Amino acid sequence: MRSTVLVKTLVSVTTAVGIAAGGLAAAGTASATPAPAEKAAVSTVSTQSVAPYAVNNLGLSVSQAKKVQRSLPAWGYKGEMDGYLGTGSWMALQRYMKAYWGYNDAIDGVVGPNTVKALQRWMKTQFNYKGPIDGIAGPDTRAAFKRYANFI
């Protein structure tokens, strides 16, 4: 959703500049086919602006995700308790899983296969996860993560 807002904002700004610079024809051209340098700037801006806000609640509701976030300050989480498990939340979870559940990858906040495998090991021992440790956050992994969120 944020990327859509960003793109709409950039198109609106480009259109306004086009109108100010030379009328409606220039605005249509500016918003429809940006010059190569503008394309690079748009791509860079949207990538940098969206990446820090990537959210992966793994099926948790906002209230369940808030409960998880409340357990994370001891692991370095300093963000808001907003119910959206973004990069900061997952970095804290990765630190916890590195200490106790065999997470052995970068503390980067990305919910990749190694993060999911560590989560599955954790959920298997304490929250009735019965599936394989395969790094795929399928329905059984998500259900166990919900049991954890409801437990804390």
Backbone as a chain_set.jsonl record, in Angstrom:
{"seq": "MRSTVLVKTLVSVTTAVGIAAGGLAAAGTASATPAPAEKAAVSTVSTQSVAPYAVNNLGLSVSQAKKVQRSLPAWGYKGEMDGYLGTGSWMALQRYMKAYWGYNDAIDGVVGPNTVKALQRWMKTQFNYKGPIDGIAGPDTRAAFKRYANFI", "coords": {"N": [[0.836, -1.187, 0.0], [1.954, 1.249, 0.776], [3.831, 1.595, -1.249], [2.176, 2.041, -3.431], [1.0, 4.467, -2.718], [3.306, 6.035, -2.714], [4.067, 5.934, -5.44], [1.798, 7.134, -6.618], [2.051, 9.654, -5.453], [4.501, 10.509, -6.549], [3.824, 10.56, -9.279], [1.827, 12.52, -9.215], [3.312, 14.77, -8.377], [5.116, 14.966, -10.511], [3.302, 15.51, -12.567], [2.262, 17.988, -11.714], [4.586, 19.566, -11.9], [4.977, 19.381, -14.639], [2.69, 20.729, -15.599], [3.126, 23.282, -14.57], [5.454, 23.89, -15.944], [4.845, 23.844, -18.687], [2.223, 23.461, -19.522], [-0.684, 21.322, -20.099], [-0.069, 19.299, -21.99], [2.678, 18.839, -21.652], [2.619, 17.92, -19.064], [1.229, 15.489, -19.286], [3.066, 14.036, -20.841], [5.281, 14.031, -19.132], [4.403, 12.531, -16.939], [3.687, 10.127, -18.093], [5.84, 9.036, -19.603], [8.673, 9.051, -18.217], [11.931, 10.514, -18.398], [15.035, 8.675, -18.903], [16.825, 9.189, -16.704], [15.017, 10.06, -14.781], [13.503, 7.745, -14.433], [15.34, 6.07, -13.133], [15.644, 7.478, -10.74], [13.044, 7.323, -9.684], [12.783, 4.554, -9.311], [14.832, 4.073, -7.435], [14.022, 5.689, -5.278], [11.511, 4.524, -4.574], [12.284, 1.918, -3.849], [14.03, 2.355, -1.67], [12.314, 3.684, 0.061], [10.263, 1.892, 0.602], [11.331, -0.566, 1.493], [12.227, -0.486, 4.323], [9.791, -0.68, 5.57], [8.677, -3.13, 5.19], [6.418, -5.649, 5.972], [5.654, -8.587, 7.72], [3.477, -10.46, 9.101], [3.002, -13.116, 9.331], [0.437, -14.279, 9.316], [-0.643, -13.413, 11.713], [-2.985, -11.477, 13.599], [-3.371, -7.913, 14.012], [-3.584, -7.327, 16.769], [-2.531, -9.687, 17.884], [0.076, -9.571, 16.863], [0.966, -7.284, 18.165], [1.191, -8.262, 20.761], [3.342, -10.008, 20.429], [5.324, -8.121, 19.764], [5.518, -6.772, 22.196], [7.004, -8.53, 23.648], [9.568, -8.227, 22.759], [11.444, -6.06, 23.405], [13.599, -6.786, 25.113], [15.246, -8.017, 23.352], [16.258, -6.12, 21.745], [14.372, -4.661, 20.304], [13.124, -1.565, 19.423], [11.073, -0.227, 18.353], [7.705, 0.962, 17.626], [4.825, -0.384, 19.274], [2.97, -1.438, 17.242], [1.668, -3.495, 15.985], [2.493, -4.48, 13.571], [4.654, -6.568, 12.156], [7.563, -5.718, 11.261], [10.798, -5.025, 9.836], [12.394, -4.322, 12.117], [11.079, -5.698, 14.208], [11.381, -8.36, 13.353], [14.159, -8.532, 13.335], [14.723, -8.458, 16.072], [13.389, -10.813, 16.835], [14.976, -12.604, 15.393], [17.395, -12.313, 16.783], [16.678, -13.408, 19.258], [16.036, -16.029, 18.422], [18.492, -16.804, 17.477], [19.944, -17.002, 19.824], [18.644, -19.122, 21.132], [17.368, -21.009, 19.377], [18.795, -21.965, 17.173], [19.13, -20.248, 14.974], [21.083, -19.196, 12.331], [21.907, -17.21, 10.584], [22.201, -13.971, 8.963], [21.388, -11.133, 10.978], [18.991, -9.559, 9.871], [16.342, -8.924, 9.616], [14.791, -10.003, 7.638], [12.346, -12.262, 6.621], [13.211, -14.975, 5.778], [14.005, -18.334, 4.534], [15.796, -19.43, 6.502], [15.152, -18.002, 8.81], [12.507, -18.81, 9.117], [12.899, -21.572, 9.499], [14.208, -21.59, 12.01], [12.146, -20.477, 13.527], [10.277, -22.527, 13.219], [11.603, -24.631, 14.575], [11.509, -23.61, 17.165], [8.707, -23.351, 17.526], [8.011, -26.021, 17.33], [9.021, -27.21, 19.642], [7.634, -25.945, 21.693], [5.057, -25.023, 20.988], [3.373, -26.812, 19.718], [3.901, -27.343, 17.0], [3.783, -29.466, 14.298], [4.792, -29.973, 11.827], [7.325, -30.273, 9.16], [10.774, -29.146, 9.482], [11.322, -27.02, 7.368], [11.603, -24.467, 6.378], [9.509, -23.198, 5.155], [6.836, -21.137, 5.516], [4.14, -22.303, 6.079], [0.636, -23.241, 6.571], [0.637, -24.733, 9.011], [2.89, -23.79, 10.374], [2.19, -21.111, 10.658], [-0.1, -21.379, 12.237], [0.987, -22.405, 14.609], [2.585, -20.226, 15.324], [0.59, -18.386, 15.855], [-0.512, -19.61, 18.09], [1.573, -19.196, 19.88], [1.527, -16.355, 19.986], [-0.97, -15.961, 21.17], [-0.502, -17.105, 23.592], [1.37, -15.547, 24.988]], "CA": [[0.0, 0.0, 0.0], [2.81, 2.421, 0.814], [4.441, 1.77, -2.556], [1.151, 2.629, -4.282], [0.903, 5.875, -2.318], [4.523, 6.685, -3.172], [3.988, 6.075, -6.891], [0.788, 8.157, -6.897], [2.621, 10.943, -5.064], [5.498, 10.882, -7.549], [3.115, 10.906, -10.512], [1.162, 13.81, -8.983], [4.337, 15.817, -8.361], [5.593, 15.098, -11.884], [2.231, 16.163, -13.32], [2.223, 19.399, -11.298], [5.763, 20.217, -12.484], [4.712, 19.493, -16.073], [1.696, 21.786, -15.81], [3.791, 24.558, -14.304], [6.506, 24.131, -16.927], [4.468, 24.061, -20.075], [0.858, 23.141, -19.871], [-1.201, 19.964, -19.928], [0.631, 18.348, -22.861], [3.943, 18.496, -21.004], [2.315, 17.13, -17.866], [0.921, 14.133, -19.714], [4.318, 13.415, -21.267], [6.165, 13.845, -17.974], [3.936, 11.46, -16.064], [3.538, 8.861, -18.803], [7.128, 8.48, -20.016], [9.767, 9.809, -17.643], [13.248, 10.357, -19.008], [15.806, 7.597, -18.251], [17.335, 9.597, -15.385], [13.885, 10.084, -13.86], [13.149, 6.36, -14.134], [16.279, 5.576, -12.111], [15.339, 8.138, -9.472], [11.787, 6.778, -9.179], [13.068, 3.203, -8.836], [15.645, 4.158, -6.222], [13.212, 6.247, -4.201], [10.503, 3.575, -4.109], [12.951, 0.8, -3.176], [14.531, 2.79, -0.376], [11.23, 4.105, 0.927], [9.371, 0.791, 0.95], [12.037, -1.672, 2.142], [12.205, -0.512, 5.783], [8.446, -0.864, 6.084], [8.164, -4.449, 4.821], [5.728, -6.255, 7.11], [5.265, -9.985, 7.558], [2.886, -10.911, 10.365], [2.822, -14.572, 9.253], [-0.93, -14.657, 9.636], [-1.124, -12.873, 12.988], [-3.773, -10.244, 13.566], [-2.645, -6.772, 14.569], [-3.513, -7.457, 18.232], [-1.585, -10.762, 18.188], [1.424, -9.074, 16.556], [1.331, -6.361, 19.252], [1.64, -9.089, 21.885], [4.702, -10.455, 20.093], [6.213, -6.957, 19.883], [5.727, -6.453, 23.617], [8.005, -9.456, 24.192], [10.829, -8.063, 22.036], [12.437, -5.069, 23.826], [14.79, -7.432, 25.682], [16.063, -8.483, 22.235], [16.689, -4.968, 20.957], [13.315, -3.981, 19.555], [12.89, -0.222, 19.948], [10.008, 0.38, 17.562], [6.376, 1.095, 18.222], [4.007, -1.589, 19.421], [1.912, -1.088, 16.301], [1.005, -4.685, 15.465], [3.0, -4.798, 12.244], [5.981, -7.148, 12.337], [8.451, -5.262, 10.202], [12.216, -5.358, 9.92], [12.865, -4.231, 13.504], [10.49, -6.796, 14.976], [12.01, -9.621, 12.945], [15.56, -8.538, 13.789], [14.687, -8.853, 17.483], [13.057, -12.238, 16.858], [16.165, -13.333, 14.932], [18.359, -12.336, 17.898], [16.176, -14.394, 20.216], [16.155, -17.368, 17.857], [19.925, -17.11, 17.4], [20.367, -17.377, 21.17], [18.009, -20.323, 21.651], [16.723, -21.937, 18.443], [19.642, -22.359, 16.058], [19.163, -19.343, 13.828], [22.501, -19.012, 12.039], [22.036, -16.337, 9.421], [22.34, -12.547, 9.283], [20.307, -10.446, 11.699], [18.634, -8.569, 8.865], [14.913, -8.641, 9.64], [14.126, -10.624, 6.493], [11.728, -13.531, 6.994], [13.596, -15.948, 4.763], [13.931, -19.736, 4.943], [16.512, -19.704, 7.759], [14.345, -17.44, 9.887], [11.337, -19.681, 9.291], [13.358, -22.836, 10.097], [14.414, -21.362, 13.446], [10.813, -20.319, 14.093], [9.669, -23.857, 13.262], [12.233, -25.372, 15.677], [10.962, -23.036, 18.391], [7.296, -23.696, 17.619], [7.913, -27.482, 17.487], [9.304, -27.593, 21.027], [6.785, -25.325, 22.702], [3.729, -24.576, 20.569], [2.664, -27.884, 19.031], [4.116, -27.409, 15.551], [4.002, -30.874, 13.95], [5.295, -30.08, 10.456], [8.763, -30.399, 8.966], [11.614, -27.947, 9.586], [11.631, -26.872, 5.944], [11.764, -23.059, 6.009], [8.312, -22.717, 4.457], [5.864, -20.678, 6.514], [2.823, -22.774, 5.661], [-0.451, -23.095, 7.535], [0.976, -25.291, 10.33], [3.829, -22.843, 10.992], [1.41, -19.922, 11.024], [-0.994, -21.736, 13.347], [1.812, -22.496, 15.821], [2.985, -18.856, 15.667], [-0.605, -17.793, 16.471], [-0.616, -20.163, 19.465], [2.558, -18.45, 20.685], [1.029, -14.987, 20.191], [-2.087, -16.016, 22.108], [0.031, -17.573, 24.862], [2.103, -14.502, 25.715]], "C": [[0.871, 1.237, 0.0], [3.472, 2.659, -0.534], [3.444, 2.397, -3.524], [1.012, 4.112, -3.984], [2.121, 6.636, -2.828], [4.469, 6.928, -4.669], [2.978, 7.151, -7.255], [1.318, 9.547, -6.561], [3.631, 11.416, -6.106], [4.842, 11.276, -8.867], [2.44, 12.26, -10.359], [2.152, 14.959, -9.011], [4.851, 16.05, -9.776], [4.564, 15.821, -12.746], [2.176, 17.65, -12.989], [3.404, 20.17, -11.897], [5.542, 20.412, -13.978], [3.733, 20.603, -16.391], [2.339, 23.148, -15.615], [4.801, 24.893, -15.395], [5.978, 24.38, -18.327], [3.076, 23.638, -20.449], [0.543, 21.663, -19.751], [-0.471, 18.941, -20.795], [1.947, 17.914, -22.222], [3.699, 17.646, -19.769], [2.019, 15.693, -18.234], [2.175, 13.389, -20.124], [5.197, 13.111, -20.065], [5.705, 12.695, -17.103], [3.855, 10.113, -16.769], [4.873, 8.224, -19.159], [8.27, 9.313, -19.449], [11.069, 9.536, -18.393], [14.024, 9.274, -18.27], [16.333, 7.981, -16.878], [16.214, 9.622, -14.358], [13.452, 8.679, -13.48], [14.043, 5.815, -13.032], [15.957, 6.195, -10.764], [14.067, 7.568, -8.861], [12.036, 5.396, -8.605], [13.831, 3.237, -7.522], [14.814, 4.657, -5.049], [12.225, 5.206, -3.682], [11.142, 2.395, -3.389], [13.405, 1.21, -1.788], [13.398, 3.149, 0.576], [10.38, 2.941, 1.405], [10.089, -0.27, 1.777], [11.99, -1.635, 3.665], [10.831, -0.802, 6.375], [7.846, -2.221, 5.71], [7.611, -5.121, 6.077], [5.396, -7.697, 6.769], [4.775, -10.493, 8.907], [2.682, -12.418, 10.407], [1.441, -15.001, 9.745], [-1.467, -14.127, 10.956], [-2.006, -11.649, 12.744], [-2.913, -9.123, 14.15], [-2.519, -6.917, 16.088], [-2.561, -8.583, 18.637], [-0.147, -10.3, 17.947], [1.889, -8.073, 17.615], [1.83, -7.137, 20.463], [3.062, -9.58, 21.65], [5.676, -9.29, 20.268], [6.491, -6.598, 21.338], [6.761, -7.369, 24.255], [9.406, -9.188, 23.645], [11.812, -7.009, 22.542], [13.707, -5.674, 24.429], [15.744, -7.904, 24.589], [16.375, -7.355, 21.263], [15.626, -4.271, 20.152], [13.019, -2.646, 20.212], [11.763, 0.495, 19.209], [8.707, 0.484, 18.336], [5.705, -0.272, 18.328], [2.765, -1.387, 18.554], [1.188, -2.289, 15.697], [1.399, -5.058, 14.056], [4.44, -5.276, 12.384], [6.846, -6.815, 11.124], [9.88, -5.681, 10.484], [12.721, -5.352, 11.358], [12.344, -5.349, 14.379], [11.185, -8.109, 14.648], [13.489, -9.675, 13.318], [15.625, -8.97, 15.253], [14.347, -10.337, 17.614], [14.248, -13.083, 16.395], [17.229, -13.4, 16.03], [17.953, -13.382, 18.935], [16.391, -15.813, 19.685], [17.616, -17.776, 17.667], [20.423, -17.61, 18.761], [19.839, -18.742, 21.59], [17.582, -21.38, 20.625], [17.492, -22.197, 17.159], [19.595, -21.472, 14.833], [20.625, -19.008, 13.57], [22.751, -18.156, 10.81], [22.171, -14.896, 9.898], [21.122, -12.048, 10.068], [19.905, -9.278, 10.797], [17.143, -8.23, 8.822], [14.138, -9.213, 8.477], [13.595, -11.995, 6.911], [11.969, -14.533, 5.858], [13.542, -17.361, 5.315], [14.643, -20.039, 6.261], [15.767, -19.148, 8.967], [13.155, -18.353, 10.173], [11.747, -21.02, 9.904], [13.573, -22.686, 11.6], [13.068, -21.202, 14.154], [10.129, -21.685, 14.221], [10.28, -24.715, 14.376], [11.657, -24.921, 17.011], [9.513, -23.48, 18.588], [7.115, -25.204, 17.857], [8.099, -27.875, 18.949], [8.276, -27.059, 22.015], [5.338, -25.035, 22.271], [3.071, -25.517, 19.563], [2.761, -27.833, 17.508], [4.504, -28.838, 15.21], [4.625, -31.06, 12.563], [6.809, -30.214, 10.382], [9.487, -29.066, 9.209], [12.13, -27.688, 8.165], [11.793, -25.423, 5.485], [10.597, -22.48, 5.236], [7.256, -22.378, 5.504], [4.452, -21.021, 6.06], [1.797, -22.657, 6.773], [-0.121, -23.634, 8.924], [1.931, -24.365, 11.083], [3.068, -21.62, 11.49], [0.486, -20.202, 12.21], [-0.215, -21.826, 14.655], [2.243, -21.107, 16.277], [1.801, -18.128, 16.312], [-0.786, -18.312, 17.898], [0.368, -19.454, 20.382], [2.023, -17.049, 20.995], [-0.118, -14.959, 21.195], [-1.646, -16.441, 23.506], [0.664, -16.437, 25.672], [1.205, -13.376, 26.159]], "O": [[0.566, 2.197, -0.709], [3.658, 3.81, -0.93], [3.836, 3.21, -4.36], [0.917, 4.925, -4.904], [1.991, 7.757, -3.321], [4.795, 8.024, -5.125], [3.256, 7.995, -8.107], [1.068, 10.506, -7.292], [3.621, 12.582, -6.501], [5.273, 12.237, -9.503], [2.476, 13.071, -11.285], [1.875, 16.006, -9.596], [5.007, 17.195, -10.2], [4.929, 16.66, -13.569], [2.055, 18.482, -13.889], [3.237, 21.303, -12.35], [5.869, 21.463, -14.529], [3.927, 21.344, -17.355], [2.12, 24.064, -16.408], [4.981, 26.063, -15.732], [6.631, 25.084, -19.097], [2.792, 23.471, -21.635], [1.387, 20.859, -19.355], [-0.275, 17.808, -20.357], [2.287, 16.731, -22.256], [4.486, 16.75, -19.462], [2.5, 14.771, -17.574], [2.332, 12.217, -19.783], [5.796, 12.038, -19.992], [6.534, 11.952, -16.577], [3.942, 9.069, -16.123], [5.031, 7.01, -19.035], [8.785, 10.196, -20.135], [11.268, 8.455, -18.948], [13.706, 8.976, -17.118], [16.289, 7.159, -15.963], [16.419, 9.253, -13.201], [13.073, 8.437, -12.334], [13.561, 5.171, -12.1], [15.992, 5.505, -9.745], [14.008, 7.349, -7.651], [11.549, 5.087, -7.517], [13.502, 2.498, -6.594], [14.894, 4.11, -3.95], [12.111, 5.022, -2.47], [10.585, 1.914, -2.402], [13.181, 0.477, -0.824], [13.517, 2.935, 1.783], [9.83, 2.992, 2.505], [9.486, -0.826, 2.696], [11.733, -2.674, 4.272], [10.722, -1.133, 7.556], [6.648, -2.441, 5.889], [8.27, -5.151, 7.117], [4.92, -7.996, 5.674], [5.571, -10.905, 9.75], [2.232, -12.948, 11.423], [1.307, -15.966, 10.498], [-2.628, -14.365, 11.289], [-1.79, -10.889, 11.8], [-1.85, -9.377, 14.715], [-1.451, -6.655, 16.639], [-1.852, -8.453, 19.635], [0.745, -10.603, 18.74], [3.078, -8.017, 17.93], [2.784, -6.719, 21.119], [3.889, -9.569, 22.562], [6.741, -9.461, 20.86], [7.595, -6.163, 21.667], [7.335, -7.028, 25.29], [10.349, -9.872, 24.041], [12.97, -7.057, 22.126], [14.788, -5.11, 24.262], [16.917, -8.164, 24.859], [16.714, -7.596, 20.105], [15.942, -3.366, 19.379], [12.703, -2.584, 21.4], [11.533, 1.686, 19.42], [8.621, 0.147, 19.517], [5.997, -1.188, 17.56], [1.66, -1.192, 19.061], [0.204, -2.121, 14.976], [0.724, -5.859, 13.409], [5.337, -4.49, 12.691], [6.855, -7.524, 10.117], [10.131, -6.586, 11.28], [13.408, -6.285, 11.773], [13.081, -5.892, 15.203], [11.536, -8.878, 15.543], [14.017, -10.753, 13.587], [16.49, -9.761, 15.629], [14.955, -11.041, 18.42], [14.498, -14.156, 16.944], [17.889, -14.426, 16.19], [18.788, -14.144, 19.424], [16.869, -16.688, 20.407], [17.938, -18.964, 17.694], [21.231, -18.535, 18.828], [20.513, -19.456, 22.332], [17.449, -22.549, 20.986], [16.904, -22.607, 16.158], [19.986, -21.905, 13.749], [21.334, -18.583, 14.482], [23.719, -18.375, 10.081], [22.247, -14.638, 11.099], [19.992, -12.484, 9.847], [20.406, -8.163, 10.939], [16.731, -7.345, 8.072], [12.946, -8.941, 8.336], [14.328, -12.794, 7.493], [11.066, -14.879, 5.098], [13.086, -17.571, 6.439], [14.14, -20.83, 7.059], [15.759, -19.767, 10.031], [12.837, -18.632, 11.329], [11.023, -21.555, 10.743], [13.169, -23.552, 12.377], [12.872, -21.729, 15.249], [9.474, -21.959, 15.227], [9.558, -25.448, 15.051], [11.353, -25.74, 17.878], [9.133, -23.928, 19.67], [6.16, -25.612, 18.518], [7.415, -28.77, 19.444], [8.068, -27.659, 23.069], [4.481, -24.822, 23.128], [2.322, -25.092, 18.684], [1.828, -28.225, 16.807], [5.459, -29.37, 15.777], [4.947, -32.182, 12.173], [7.491, -30.262, 11.406], [8.879, -27.997, 9.148], [13.238, -28.092, 7.814], [12.091, -25.18, 4.316], [10.696, -21.371, 4.711], [6.839, -23.237, 6.281], [3.669, -20.14, 5.704], [2.062, -22.039, 7.804], [-0.553, -23.055, 9.921], [1.794, -24.179, 12.292], [3.282, -21.157, 12.61], [0.315, -19.352, 13.083], [-0.696, -21.376, 15.696], [2.268, -20.829, 17.476], [1.999, -17.331, 17.229], [-1.162, -17.563, 18.8], [0.043, -19.145, 21.528], [2.064, -16.61, 22.144], [-0.221, -14.023, 21.988], [-2.335, -16.168, 24.489], [0.51, -16.375, 26.892], [1.673, -12.422, 26.782]]}, "num_chains": 1, "name": "protein.A"}
